[in-house]
Amino acid sequence: MNSTTADADDPAATAAAMQATAAATLAQRRRQGALAGIGLTVTACACFALLDTATKFVSAAVPLFMALWWRYLIQSVLTTAFVLHREGMGALRTTQPRFQALRAALFAATSLFGFFSIQHLPLAEFTAIVATTPLCVTLVAALWLHQPVSALRWALVAAGMAGTLAIIRPGGESFTWAMLLPLCLLVTGTGYQVLSSKMAGKESPATTQLYTGWLATALVSLGVPFAWTQIADPWLWGGLFVMGLTSALGHMFLLKAYARTTPATIAPFLYSQIGFAMLAGWLLYDHMPDGWSLAGMAAIAASGALSAWLTVRETR
């Protein structure tokens, strides 16, 4: 009797082999899911960098509220079509209307500050400052929500803030008061993220995405009649469409990424947006950050990536 026949006659060996095969299959699926999630995240970051690029182009000629209204409208229509096709009419039901309204208001405020900021800042520097939002969330979690924060996390927050100061450089030759606008964006963006974390598990991400888009569109609509203007340049119309399209695609890709793998796996790759923004600024505006700004960006990206790694270690 050969070994194959013996194994077949041994139920314990057969069960062990089946368990090993199932474990290997599960591990392979997790690896594939992680790779897919990372790819989707990097693609989303490319979309967001293109969104910022189109916003910088459009903001030079189109009034603020009009540009945002078109962006939100296109984004909301595309998102609604995607979500209803995927989840049906049940996605329209919400159990958290007040949270949805507040989240949309913070989203709109963040976009307003972002619009103003991107008019005065290069793309890479703007993106790097905004990338400190997760570190600001840690700060709020400690000071406001009274959640325990380790000494290492405090060090990472300090490094990220130092990186921001290296980019802004108050008192330096390149400093202007407009460079403080992204700090206002950080305040509203941090509130947006904290509220989103509180809503996690209480509402479907697709439902939240729908209500955020349409409520933000409604809020911005209040200012549209006072800012409406005729647009004759087809390139500007193209820029408006790209804003809405890339915003919708970016958020959809992120939703798909979170469905494939864990947030901790995705988090470090969110900082790829800084690289995409730097590339866009160089190609379209012939701008490369100086040494101090590059050092600041590196500090922000490293702090964020290490913070994500620390989250993985703490949740094991």
Helices and strands as residue ranges (DSSP letters): H 3-9, H 11-59, H 64-87, G 89-92, H 97-120, H 123-130, H 133-143, H 151-168, G 177-180, H 181-199, H 205-221, G 224-226, H 234-260, H 263-266, G 267-271, H 272-285, H 291-314
